[in-house]
Amino acid sequence: MSANDDRDPLFRYDDPVFADERLLEITHLPGPDRIVGRDEQMQRVADALNPAIFGSEPNHLFIFGKTGTGKSLISRSVTKRVISEARRDDVTVKYAFIDCGEQNTEASIIKTIAQLVNEPAESGVSVPDRGLGTGDYYKRLWQAVDRCTDVTIVILDEIDMLEDDEVLRKLSRAGENRRISNSSIGIIGISNKIDFPDHLSERVKSSLSRDELVFSPYDANQLVEILEKRRDAFHDGVLADDVIPLTAALAAQEHGDARKAIDILRNAGRIAKKQTDTRVTAEHVRDAKEKTEADRFNELIEGSPQQAKAILYSLTILTENSSQKEFPTKIIYNQYKEIARRLDFDVLSERRVQEILQEQNFLNVIQSEREGRGRGRGAHAKHRLLENPSIVKKVLLRDSRLAVLENGDDDE
């Protein structure tokens, strides 16, 4: 009798492909020995946070770089090592990791930080999910920080998505303004927009002294090494010899995105398992690349208004049917009017379409750049897709309202 004989037969208990799939999850924080090509950046983050080990205020730090270059990974990894070392000197360091893409209001950020660092038995306060105003959440945060920690490190991922940057000023000046007296706060801001600091309010710029660090993309060899260090996510012999080099090459085609490389490898394993194959091959990898790109784009546009999707669809059709990759707003607008008519949508003004395109650029769905028309003639914006148009089209057509467009676009 095997160990699984008395288990529910509805489920599988012997995974033929994965030995430990958790190693390929985005939320997985690898040990220092699995981190590749980031020694210099790791040291810079460590230098900024080093004072926290002794209970002193760390330096604030802004980190820039494209998606999948290790910004969040290194920030979390070094912070955890700081916490561990500080503990040896009886210094209590806590950290709060906030995804500003999901929580971008001042109240939600302060509430979450307070909940993460608070120990009600020590602070004497609770931090409810709702029912308090922003000012009251701040009061409870200061109490929690002062009574439960010596140092609090706040990591703000996608910091450029903040609705109001006032939270940065209040956090960075908490000690100076005597909101806290027994503790200190350090901020790590992470963004893929290197010009983000230029858009901060003057009050924040003057109060937030910080270091800055840029993460360059991984090259193909580094991606191979990153994936090799996750090979043990699979059973021995499951990966064909060309799987990891191909996965790395595909992920390196754009800008060396390690997150994408890991996603492709994981999806390749899942596809192989679904097809009851005992070996992951190059064919699985190519299928996984398409799935990974579609999933990512779907995440980006999830919750987008249907008018925005119609505008994106218009740009997609133009891209598919032209050797050009960039299109001015006027051309996109003319295509959009036809798409809106077919969908029975109200036609938005050209100004509003331009605003929506700018929003999509901010969200990294498309890329927009302004070009001069010549002396005295002003400038206009040109827009391009960041994903393969066939992937974009497939995802957009999942929307039931846009599905009617599935046939007949070739003649647009």
C-alpha positions in Angstrom: 0.0 0.0 0.0 1.5 3.4 -1.1 1.4 6.5 1.0 -1.2 8.0 -1.3 -3.7 5.1 -1.4 -6.0 6.7 1.1 -5.9 10.2 -0.5 -8.7 11.8 -2.4 -8.5 10.3 -6.0 -9.7 13.6 -7.5 -6.2 15.1 -7.2 -2.7 14.2 -8.3 0.0 13.6 -5.7 2.9 12.7 -7.8 3.9 15.5 -10.1 5.8 14.0 -13.1 7.4 17.4 -14.1 8.0 19.6 -11.2 10.0 18.7 -8.1 9.3 22.1 -6.4 7.3 24.5 -8.6 7.5 27.2 -5.8 11.0 28.0 -7.0 9.4 29.5 -10.2 6.8 31.6 -8.5 7.2 35.4 -8.8 6.7 35.8 -5.0 9.5 33.3 -4.2 12.5 35.1 -2.7 15.6 33.1 -3.6 18.6 32.8 -1.3 21.7 34.9 -2.0 23.4 32.0 -3.7 20.7 32.0 -6.4 20.9 35.7 -7.2 22.8 36.4 -10.4 24.6 39.4 -11.8 23.6 41.9 -9.1 26.5 42.1 -6.8 27.2 45.8 -7.3 23.5 46.7 -6.9 23.2 44.5 -3.9 26.1 46.3 -2.3 24.6 49.7 -3.0 21.3 48.8 -1.4 23.2 47.3 1.6 25.2 50.5 2.0 22.0 52.5 2.1 20.4 50.3 4.7 23.5 49.5 6.7 22.7 52.1 9.5 19.5 50.2 10.3 21.5 47.3 11.7 22.6 49.5 14.6 19.2 51.2 15.0 20.0 54.3 13.1 18.1 55.9 10.2 18.9 54.3 6.8 19.4 56.4 3.7 16.4 56.7 1.5 16.9 55.1 -2.0 15.2 55.3 -5.3 15.8 52.3 -7.7 15.1 52.5 -11.4 15.2 49.9 -14.1 13.0 48.0 -16.6 10.6 45.2 -15.6 12.3 42.0 -14.5 15.8 43.5 -13.8 15.8 42.4 -10.1 14.8 45.7 -8.4 12.2 44.3 -6.1 14.1 41.0 -5.6 17.3 42.8 -4.4 15.4 45.3 -2.2 13.6 42.5 -0.4 16.6 40.2 -0.2 18.9 42.8 1.3 16.2 44.1 3.7 15.7 40.6 5.1 19.4 40.2 5.6 19.4 43.6 7.4 16.6 42.3 9.7 18.5 39.2 10.5 21.8 41.0 11.3 20.0 43.7 13.4 18.4 41.0 15.5 21.9 39.8 16.6 22.4 43.2 18.1 18.9 43.3 19.7 17.7 45.9 17.2 14.2 45.4 15.8 13.9 46.2 12.1 10.6 45.6 10.3 9.7 46.2 6.7 6.6 46.8 4.7 6.4 46.0 1.0 3.7 48.0 -0.8 2.7 47.5 -4.5 1.6 51.0 -5.4 0.0 49.6 -8.5 -2.6 48.0 -6.2 -2.5 50.4 -3.3 -1.8 54.0 -4.4 -3.8 56.2 -2.0 -2.2 57.8 1.0 -4.7 56.2 3.4 -4.3 52.7 2.0 -0.5 52.9 2.1 -0.3 54.2 5.7 -2.9 51.6 6.9 -1.0 48.7 5.3 2.4 49.8 6.7 0.8 50.2 10.2 -0.8 46.7 10.0 2.5 45.1 8.9 4.6 46.6 11.7 2.1 46.7 14.5 2.1 44.3 17.4 -1.1 45.2 19.4 0.3 43.7 22.6 3.3 46.1 22.4 1.7 49.2 20.9 -1.7 49.1 22.6 -3.4 50.0 19.4 -5.2 48.2 16.6 -5.3 49.1 13.0 -8.7 48.2 11.5 -9.2 47.7 7.7 -11.8 50.5 7.6 -13.5 53.1 9.8 -10.6 55.5 10.3 -9.7 58.7 8.5 -6.2 59.2 7.0 -5.1 61.3 10.0 -6.1 58.6 12.4 -4.2 55.9 10.4 -1.1 58.1 10.6 -1.5 58.4 14.4 -1.7 54.7 14.8 1.2 54.2 12.4 3.4 56.5 14.5 2.5 54.6 17.6 3.1 51.2 16.0 6.5 52.3 14.6 7.7 53.9 17.8 6.6 51.1 20.1 7.2 48.0 18.0 10.4 48.8 16.0 13.7 50.5 16.1 13.7 50.9 12.3 11.0 50.5 9.7 12.0 50.0 6.1 9.2 50.9 3.6 9.6 49.5 0.1 7.2 51.2 -2.4 7.1 49.2 -5.6 5.8 51.0 -8.7 6.2 54.3 -6.7 5.3 56.2 -9.8 1.7 55.0 -9.4 1.2 57.0 -6.2 -1.9 59.0 -6.3 -0.4 61.7 -4.0 3.3 62.0 -3.2 2.6 63.7 0.1 3.0 60.3 1.8 6.7 60.4 0.9 7.2 63.7 2.7 5.4 62.7 5.8 7.2 59.3 6.1 10.7 60.8 5.4 10.2 63.6 7.9 8.5 61.7 10.6 11.4 61.9 13.0 12.2 65.6 12.2 8.6 66.5 12.7 8.6 64.6 16.0 5.9 62.2 14.9 8.2 59.4 16.1 10.9 59.7 18.8 12.2 56.1 19.4 12.4 54.8 15.9 13.3 55.8 12.3 11.9 55.1 8.8 13.8 54.4 5.6 12.2 54.5 2.2 13.0 52.4 -0.9 11.1 53.6 -4.0 11.1 51.3 -7.1 10.1 52.5 -10.6 10.7 51.7 -14.2 10.4 55.4 -15.0 13.8 57.0 -14.5 12.3 60.5 -14.8 9.8 59.8 -11.9 11.6 62.2 -9.4 11.1 65.1 -11.9 7.4 64.8 -11.3 7.5 65.0 -7.5 6.1 68.1 -5.9 8.5 70.7 -4.8 7.8 70.1 -1.1 8.7 66.4 -1.5 11.8 67.1 -3.6 13.1 69.5 -0.9 12.4 67.1 2.0 13.3 63.7 0.5 17.1 63.4 0.4 17.9 60.1 -1.3 20.4 58.0 -3.2 19.6 56.7 -6.7 20.4 53.4 -8.3 19.8 52.1 -11.9 19.5 48.4 -12.7 20.5 47.5 -16.2 18.8 44.6 -18.1 20.2 41.1 -17.8 22.1 39.8 -20.8 21.4 36.3 -22.3 24.2 34.6 -20.4 22.9 36.0 -17.1 19.4 34.8 -17.9 20.8 31.3 -18.6 22.5 31.4 -15.2 19.3 32.6 -13.4 17.3 29.7 -15.0 20.0 27.2 -14.3 19.8 28.1 -10.6 16.1 27.2 -10.8 16.6 23.9 -12.6 15.9 22.0 -9.4 12.3 23.2 -9.7 12.0 20.2 -12.1 12.7 16.5 -11.7 16.1 15.4 -13.0 16.2 14.8 -16.7 12.8 16.5 -17.4 14.3 19.6 -19.2 15.6 19.0 -22.7 19.1 20.4 -23.2 18.0 23.3 -25.4 15.1 24.5 -23.1 17.0 26.8 -20.8 19.2 28.5 -23.6 16.0 29.0 -25.7 14.0 30.4 -22.8 16.9 32.8 -22.0 17.2 33.8 -25.7 13.5 34.5 -26.0 13.4 36.6 -22.8 16.5 38.5 -23.9 15.0 39.6 -27.2 13.3 42.6 -25.6 15.3 43.8 -22.6 16.6 40.9 -20.6 13.6 40.4 -18.4 14.3 37.7 -15.8 10.7 37.6 -14.6 9.5 36.8 -18.1 12.2 34.1 -18.5 11.1 32.4 -15.3 7.4 32.7 -16.3 8.1 31.1 -19.7 10.0 28.2 -18.0 7.2 27.6 -15.5 4.5 27.8 -18.2 6.5 25.4 -20.4 6.5 22.9 -17.6 2.8 23.3 -17.0 2.1 22.9 -20.7 4.1 19.7 -20.8 2.3 18.4 -17.8 -1.1 19.2 -19.2 -0.2 17.3 -22.4 1.0 14.4 -20.2 4.5 14.7 -21.6 7.3 13.6 -19.4 9.9 15.9 -20.9 9.8 19.7 -21.4 11.0 20.6 -25.0 11.6 23.6 -27.1 8.1 23.3 -28.6 6.7 23.7 -25.0 8.9 26.8 -24.5 7.6 28.5 -27.7 4.0 27.8 -26.7 4.8 29.1 -23.2 6.2 32.3 -24.6 2.9 33.1 -26.3 1.0 32.2 -23.1 3.2 34.3 -20.9 2.9 37.4 -23.1 -0.8 37.0 -23.3 -1.1 36.6 -19.6 1.0 39.7 -19.0 -0.9 41.9 -21.4 -4.2 40.7 -19.9 -3.0 41.8 -16.4 -2.1 45.2 -17.8 -5.5 45.9 -19.4 -7.6 44.0 -16.8 -10.3 46.4 -15.7 -9.6 48.9 -18.5 -12.8 50.6 -19.9 -14.1 49.2 -23.2 -13.4 52.5 -24.9 -9.7 52.1 -24.0 -9.7 48.6 -25.4 -11.3 49.9 -28.6 -8.5 52.4 -29.0 -5.9 49.8 -28.4 -7.6 47.5 -30.9 -7.4 50.3 -33.4 -3.7 50.7 -32.9 -3.3 46.9 -33.2 -5.1 46.8 -36.6 -2.9 49.6 -37.9 0.2 47.8 -36.7 -0.9 44.5 -38.3 -1.7 46.0 -41.6 1.3 48.3 -42.0 5.1 48.1 -42.1 5.1 51.0 -39.7 5.2 50.5 -35.9 4.4 54.0 -34.7 1.3 56.0 -35.5 0.2 59.6 -34.8 -2.9 60.2 -32.7 -4.8 61.4 -35.8 -4.3 58.1 -37.7 -5.3 56.1 -34.6 -8.3 58.3 -34.1 -9.6 57.8 -37.7 -9.3 54.0 -37.2 -10.9 54.2 -33.8 -14.0 56.0 -35.2 -14.6 53.0 -37.6 -14.1 50.5 -34.7 -16.4 52.5 -32.4 -19.1 52.5 -35.2 -18.9 48.7 -35.6 -19.1 48.3 -31.8 -22.0 50.8 -31.5 -19.9 52.8 -29.1 -20.3 56.6 -28.6 -17.4 58.2 -30.5 -15.0 60.0 -28.2 -13.4 63.3 -29.1 -9.9 63.2 -30.5 -8.7 65.0 -27.4 -10.1 62.3 -25.2 -8.6 59.6 -27.3 -5.2 61.3 -26.9 -5.7 61.4 -23.1 -6.5 57.7 -23.1 -3.4 56.9 -25.2 -1.3 58.9 -22.7 -2.9 56.9 -19.8 -2.0 53.6 -21.6 1.6 54.9 -22.1 1.8 55.6 -18.3 0.6 52.1 -17.6 3.2 50.6 -19.9 0.6 49.2 -22.2 1.9 51.2 -25.2 4.9 53.5 -25.7 4.2 57.2 -26.7 6.8 59.8 -27.8 6.4 63.4 -28.9 8.0 64.4 -32.2 8.6 67.9 -33.4 7.0 69.0 -36.7 9.6 71.6 -37.5 10.3 75.2 -36.5 7.1 76.9 -35.3 4.9 73.9 -36.1 4.7 72.4 -32.6 4.9 68.6 -31.9 2.7 65.6 -32.1 2.6 62.3 -30.3 3.3 58.9 -31.9 2.3 55.6 -30.3 3.4 52.0 -30.7 2.5 48.7 -29.2 4.9 47.1 -26.7 3.7 43.6 -27.4 3.3 41.5 -30.5 0.0 42.7 -32.2 -1.3 39.1 -32.6 -1.0 38.7 -28.8 -2.7 42.0 -28.1 -5.5 41.2 -30.5 -6.1 37.8 -29.0 -6.4 39.3 -25.5 -8.6 42.2 -26.5 -11.0 39.8 -28.3 -11.6 38.0 -25.0 -13.9 40.9 -24.1 -17.4 39.9 -25.2 -18.1 43.4 -26.6 -15.1 43.4 -28.8 -15.5 39.7 -29.9 -17.7 40.8 -32.8 -14.6 42.3 -34.4 -13.0 38.9 -34.8 -13.7 38.6 -38.5 -13.3 41.2 -41.2 -10.4 43.3 -39.9 -8.0 42.5 -42.7 -9.8 45.0 -45.0 -9.7 47.9 -42.5 
